[in-house]
Amino acid sequence: MWDKMRKPAAGVLLTATMLLAACGSTGNNADNGQEAANGNAGAENASQGAIDPMGKYETPVEIKFARPSSQNWKYPDGDSLDDNIWSREYSDKLGIKVVTDWTAEEGETYDQKMNVAIASGNLPDMFVVNATQLQQLANAGELADLAGVFDQYGSELTKKLVNSDGGLGLQSATFDGKLLALPGVSANLYNPSLLWIRTDWLKKLNLPEPKTMQDVFAISDAFVNQDPDGDGKKNTIGLGLTKDLYTGGIGLISGFANGYHAYPWIWVKNADGTVQYGSTKPEMKAALGKLQELYKNGQIDKEFGVKDGAKIGESIASNKLGIMYGENWMPYFPIIDGKKQNPGMEWKPYALPSIDDQPAKGGVAFATTTYFAVNKNFKHPEAIVKLLNMQQEKMYQAPVDPNSPFNIVQDGDTRIETYKYAVVSSTLGNDMIADSITKLKDALEKDDPEITKGMLAETDKFEPIRAFNKDRNMDYWPQARQFDAFQQLLNMYNNDGLVTSVLAGQTKTMGENWAALVKLEKETFTKIIMGAAPIDEFDKFVDTWNALGGKEITQEVTDMVNK
């Protein structure tokens, strides 16, 4: 939960299968269908006294739950998916017995099984879905309205944290005024690409730090033509790219494109209110044209089209690469390996520079990908809110303990991630992440660890960064450089510097055609950059993309956004 490297768990929202989805067999109480559907079944009458968000049921409540899991999950001795620190706490403190109705391997396997369950109408009491499945179940009228029970039973902490994304997750789970699931909130503040540059090379060549895209072009040219590694050979690379273009977090073209106000790989709303796939907008053509020019001038690795992030790491370690776009965790991988082999190497993250006088903004996926829903026939819809209250309290009640047994357990050399066992979970939205980074910055500037007690995230960063700042302990170099990235991301967030995808899932036609459209896009863009196709091939790509289902998908996305 407090992972050092903040990666998007499943890549970009549009094409990744959702992290969590579930379905299962019956376990319903049809006699209570209407009562449950209005969001008040099993709830205490508020007029009879204050409701305890963590109150224990006098008569235990059994919940048949469909959820994802993984064969790679580890458990302390004697524990299992159905009997663990979380399930025991649910039973002891809430009077809730969670029974796994069925489970499947998280990811695509899980999604497929959920799709079968939706088609058959065979749903357990509670289950986990992705955005597309939520839309289907909402249309079918299969879900309980949780608006009332969330308002009544949601703890102060839960309501604060679930709304820490600006309410976007709750909004995405609301249909015709009904809250049909609890969103698994997360933060996309972590995810924009940043510009990473070898600052020791800047100093050696007496170059200024970049403020504009024109500065980036000049620096890239110098890194290729002015022998920054000092070996007397023209063998260095200006801008590092990978064959994946957008995914993997390393060597991305998305950050470069953002400098042209292009937002590939996400769906954006135009000024006139229409919805468009960012990769098909005219600004993307301009960005590709410049990348083609840089490639022609030898500033991009001639073989980038077959290289992945690991190959970028090799270029860094061999002292040959000077610039790349990537995420905040780059110091942990791949930069640290190069730093160990070349101690004088220094990298610094910069905010995205712009091609013109308009500030560049980072494009990010919609943050919520997971939803927790209740069968409309289940008697106790409020139980799902209690389960979430417990998870929020155990994980995020300040002061946060990253070594809590509800988070991780160390068994010898094995790190067991016990937080995964929680059946209902939500992390922190952008507001809370921004607050924690701000507190971390303040604590470091004032050298005051007491300030960190109010942090809900990045609680493990203060001591390592403090140690690095005091004695330059290289063991903590990655944390210090990642903190530099955090400050850039915080500044972007505080200054309206993010463009978030308006789509929180996939459409029907996406499920059928998206893989082919992605293949078309990556192949065309790679050919354009490498000069194997002229820049006007972009226009043909857009026409073909629309003809192969893109036009229909755009209409479907528009309908979803305007639901």
Residue pairs with C-beta under 8 A, 6 or more apart in sequence:
1 395
1 402
1 407
1 408
1 417
1 419
1 427
2 402
2 407
2 457
2 458
2 459
2 460
4 329
4 332
4 460
4 478
4 479
4 482
5 329
5 332
5 333
6 190
6 191
6 327
6 328
6 329
7 249
7 327
7 329
8 16
8 188
8 190
8 191
8 249
8 365
9 19
9 369
10 16
10 17
10 18
10 19
10 107
10 369
11 247
11 248
12 246
12 247
12 265
12 266
12 365
13 266
13 365
13 366
13 369
13 501
13 503
13 504
13 505
14 265
14 266
14 267
14 365
14 501
14 503
14 506
14 510
14 514
15 265
15 514
15 518
16 369
17 107
17 108
17 111
17 130
18 111
18 129
18 130
18 131
18 132
18 369
18 370
18 505
19 68
19 106
19 107
19 369
19 370
20 67
20 68
20 106
20 110
20 128
20 129
20 130
20 184
20 369
20 370
21 68
21 110
21 111
21 113
21 114
21 128
21 129
21 130
21 133
21 370
22 65
22 66
22 67
22 68
22 102
22 103
22 104
22 110
22 113
22 114
22 117
22 127
22 128
22 129
23 66
23 102
23 113
23 114
23 115
23 116
23 117
23 118
23 122
23 123
23 124
23 127
24 64
24 65
24 66
24 101
24 102
24 117
24 122
24 123
24 124
24 127
25 64
25 101
25 102
25 122
25 124
26 122
26 123
26 124
27 64
27 101
27 124
27 125
27 375
27 378
28 123
28 124
28 125
28 375
28 377
28 378
29 36
29 377
29 378
29 379
30 377
32 41
32 377
32 378
32 379
33 376
33 377
35 41
35 379
36 42
36 144
36 374
36 375
36 376
36 377
36 378
36 379
36 381
37 144
37 145
37 376
38 145
38 148
39 144
39 145
39 146
39 147
39 148
39 149
39 178
39 179
39 381
40 148
40 149
41 144
41 378
41 379
41 380
41 381
41 382
42 61
42 379
42 380
42 381
42 382
42 383
43 51
43 148
43 149
43 152
43 153
43 382
44 51
44 55
44 152
46 152
51 152
51 153
53 153
53 154
53 155
53 158
53 385
53 386
53 389
54 93
54 94
54 155
54 386
54 389
54 390
54 393
55 94
55 386
56 93
56 94
56 95
57 94
57 95
57 96
58 95
59 95
60 91
60 95
60 96
60 97
61 95
61 96
61 97
61 380
61 383
62 96
62 97
62 99
63 96
63 97
63 98
63 99
63 125
63 126
63 378
63 380
63 383
64 99
64 101
64 124
64 125
64 126
65 98
65 99
65 100
65 101
65 124
65 125
65 126
65 127
65 423
66 100
66 101
66 102
66 103
66 114
66 117
66 123
66 124
66 126
66 127
66 128
67 100
67 103
67 127
67 128
67 423
68 103
68 104
68 105
68 106
68 107
68 110
68 128
69 81
69 103
69 104
69 105
69 106
70 105
70 106
71 105
73 81
73 417
73 420
74 411
74 414
74 416
74 417
75 81
75 84
75 416
76 84
76 85
76 409
76 411
76 416
76 418
77 411
79 85
81 100
81 103
81 421
82 98
82 99
82 100
84 418
84 421
85 405
85 406
85 418
85 421
86 391
86 406
86 418
86 421
86 422
86 423
87 97
87 98
87 421
89 390
89 394
89 406
90 96
90 97
90 98
90 387
90 390
90 423
91 97
93 390
94 383
94 386
94 387
94 390
96 383
96 386
96 387
98 387
98 423
101 124
101 125
102 113
102 124
104 110
104 113
111 130
111 133
114 127
114 129
114 130
114 133
115 133
117 123
117 127
118 133
118 136
118 137
118 140
121 142
123 142
123 375
124 375
125 374
125 375
125 378
126 372
126 373
126 374
126 375
126 378
126 383
126 384
126 423
126 424
127 372
127 373
127 375
128 370
128 371
128 372
128 373
129 137
129 181
129 370
129 371
129 373
130 369
130 370
130 371
130 505
130 506
131 172
131 366
131 368
131 369
131 371
131 504
131 505
131 506
132 505
132 506
132 507
132 511
134 173
134 180
134 181
134 371
134 373
134 505
135 505
135 560
135 563
137 143
137 180
137 373
138 175
138 178
138 180
141 376
142 375
142 376
143 180
143 181
143 373
143 374
143 375
143 376
144 180
144 373
144 374
144 375
144 376
144 378
144 381
145 178
145 179
145 180
146 179
146 180
146 181
146 182
146 374
146 381
146 384
146 385
147 174
147 177
147 178
147 179
149 381
149 382
149 384
149 385
150 159
150 179
150 182
150 385
152 382
153 382
153 385
153 386
153 389
154 162
154 385
154 388
154 389
155 389
155 392
155 393
157 389
157 392
157 393
157 396
157 397
158 385
158 388
158 389
158 392
161 185
161 392
161 396
161 426
161 428
161 429
161 432
161 456
162 169
162 170
162 182
162 183
162 185
162 388
162 426
162 429
163 170
163 429
164 185
164 428
164 429
164 430
164 431
164 432
165 185
165 186
165 187
165 367
165 368
165 429
165 430
165 431
166 429
166 430
166 431
168 366
168 367
168 368
168 429
168 500
169 183
169 184
169 185
169 367
169 368
169 426
169 429
170 179
170 183
172 183
172 366
172 368
172 504
173 179
173 180
173 181
173 182
173 183
173 368
173 371
174 180
175 563
180 373
181 371
181 372
181 373
181 374
182 371
182 372
182 373
182 384
182 385
182 388
182 424
182 426
183 368
183 370
183 371
183 426
184 368
184 369
184 370
184 371
184 372
184 425
184 426
184 427
185 367
185 368
185 426
185 427
185 428
185 429
186 367
186 368
186 369
186 426
186 427
186 428
186 429
187 367
187 427
187 428
187 429
187 430
187 432
187 433
188 364
188 365
188 366
188 367
188 430
188 498
188 500
189 364
189 430
189 433
189 434
189 489
189 490
189 492
189 493
189 498
190 327
190 328
190 433
190 489
191 327
191 362
191 364
191 365
192 255
192 258
192 327
192 352
192 362
192 363
192 364
192 489
192 492
192 497
192 498
193 252
193 254
193 255
193 258
193 325
193 326
193 327
193 352
193 362
194 255
194 325
194 326
194 327
194 328
194 349
194 350
194 351
194 352
194 485
194 488
194 489
195 210
195 216
195 255
195 323
195 325
195 349
195 350
195 351
195 352
195 353
196 323
196 324
196 325
196 326
196 330
196 335
196 347
196 348
196 349
196 350
197 209
197 210
197 219
197 322
197 323
197 347
197 348
197 350
198 223
198 228
198 321
198 322
198 323
198 345
198 346
198 347
199 209
199 346
199 347
199 348
200 344
200 345
200 346
201 207
201 223
201 228
201 229
201 322
202 208
202 209
202 219
204 228
204 230
205 222
205 223
205 226
205 228
207 218
207 219
207 222
208 215
209 215
209 350
210 216
210 219
210 350
210 353
211 353
212 353
212 354
212 355
213 259
213 260
213 353
213 354
213 355
214 355
215 353
216 259
216 323
216 353
217 290
217 294
219 238
219 322
219 323
220 238
220 239
220 294
220 299
220 322
220 323
221 238
221 297
221 299
222 228
223 236
223 237
223 238
223 299
223 322
223 323
224 234
224 236
224 237
224 238
224 297
224 298
224 299
225 234
227 233
227 234
227 236
228 236
228 322
229 235
229 236
229 319
229 320
235 320
236 320
236 321
236 322
237 299
237 300
237 301
237 315
237 320
237 321
237 322
238 294
238 298
238 299
238 300
238 322
238 323
239 256
239 294
239 299
239 300
239 323
239 324
240 250
240 251
240 300
240 301
240 304
240 312
240 315
240 316
240 321
240 323
240 324
241 251
241 252
241 253
241 291
241 300
241 301
241 304
241 324
241 529
242 248
242 250
242 251
242 252
242 304
242 307
242 308
242 309
242 311
242 312
243 304
243 305
243 306
243 307
243 308
243 526
244 251
244 308
244 309
244 522
245 252
245 253
245 254
245 264
245 522
245 525
245 526
246 252
246 253
246 254
246 264
246 265
248 308
248 309
249 309
249 326
249 327
249 329
249 330
250 309
250 312
250 313
250 324
250 326
250 327
250 330
250 333
250 334
251 304
251 309
251 312
251 324
251 325
251 326
252 325
252 326
253 264
253 287
253 291
253 325
253 525
253 529
254 263
254 264
254 265
254 325
254 363
255 325
255 326
255 352
255 362
256 287
256 290
256 291
256 325
257 263
257 264
257 283
257 284
257 287
257 363
258 352
258 360
258 361
258 362
258 363
258 499
259 287
259 352
259 353
259 354
259 355
259 360
260 283
260 284
260 286
260 287
260 290
260 355
261 283
261 354
261 355
261 358
261 360
261 361
262 278
262 281
262 283
262 284
262 286
262 287
263 278
263 281
263 363
263 499
264 278
264 279
264 284
264 363
265 278
265 279
265 363
265 365
266 278
266 363
266 364
266 365
266 499
266 500
266 501
266 503
267 275
267 276
267 277
267 278
267 501
267 502
267 503
267 557
267 561
268 275
268 276
268 278
268 281
268 363
268 499
268 501
268 502
269 275
269 276
269 502
269 561
270 276
274 558
275 502
275 554
275 557
275 558
275 561
276 554
277 545
277 550
277 553
277 554
277 557
278 284
278 363
279 521
279 525
280 541
280 542
280 545
280 546
280 550
284 538
285 535
285 538
285 539
286 355
288 525
288 528
288 529
288 535
288 538
289 528
289 535
291 300
291 528
291 529
292 528
292 529
292 530
292 531
292 535
294 300
295 302
295 529
295 530
295 531
296 531
300 529
301 307
301 315
304 529
305 526
305 530
309 333
309 334
310 334
312 321
312 324
312 334
313 333
313 334
313 337
313 338
315 321
316 334
316 335
316 337
316 338
317 334
317 337
317 338
317 341
317 342
319 338
319 341
319 342
319 345
324 330
327 485
328 349
328 482
328 485
328 486
328 489
329 482
329 485
330 347
330 349
330 481
330 485
331 347
331 477
331 478
331 479
331 481
331 482
331 485
332 478
332 482
335 347
335 478
335 481
336 477
336 478
338 345
339 345
339 347
339 474
339 477
343 474
347 481
348 481
348 484
349 481
349 484
349 485
349 488
350 488
351 360
351 488
351 491
351 492
351 497
352 360
352 361
352 362
352 492
352 497
353 360
354 360
359 495
359 497
360 497
361 492
361 496
361 497
361 498
361 499
362 492
362 497
362 498
362 499
363 498
363 499
363 501
364 498
364 499
364 500
364 501
365 500
365 501
366 500
366 501
366 502
366 503
366 504
367 429
367 430
367 500
368 504
369 504
369 505
372 384
372 388
372 424
374 381
374 384
384 424
387 422
387 423
387 424
388 424
388 425
388 426
390 422
391 422
391 424
391 425
391 426
392 426
394 404
394 406
394 407
394 422
395 404
395 406
395 407
395 419
395 425
396 428
396 432
396 456
398 453
398 454
398 455
398 456
399 453
399 454
399 455
399 459
400 455
400 456
400 457
400 459
401 407
401 459
402 408
402 459
402 460
405 418
406 418
406 419
406 422
407 417
407 418
407 419
408 415
408 416
408 417
408 418
408 419
409 415
409 416
409 418
410 416
419 425
428 436
428 456
428 457
430 493
432 456
432 457
433 457
433 458
434 490
434 493
434 494
435 455
435 456
436 455
436 456
436 457
436 458
436 459
437 457
437 458
437 486
437 487
437 489
437 490
438 490
439 451
439 452
439 454
439 455
440 452
440 455
440 458
440 461
440 462
440 465
440 483
440 486
441 487
441 490
442 448
442 451
443 449
443 450
443 451
443 452
443 462
444 462
444 465
444 466
444 469
444 483
447 466
449 462
449 463
449 466
452 459
452 462
458 486
461 479
461 482
461 483
464 475
464 476
464 479
464 480
465 476
465 479
465 480
465 483
467 473
467 476
468 474
468 476
468 477
468 479
468 480
469 480
491 497
492 498
502 557
502 561
503 557
503 560
503 561
504 560
505 560
506 514
507 553
507 556
507 557
507 560
508 556
509 549
509 552
509 553
509 556
510 553
510 556
512 549
513 548
513 549
513 550
513 553
514 553
516 548
516 549
517 545
517 548
517 549
517 550
517 553
520 541
520 544
520 545
520 548
521 541
521 545
524 533
524 537
524 538
524 541
525 541
527 533
527 537
528 534
528 535
528 537
528 538
546 554
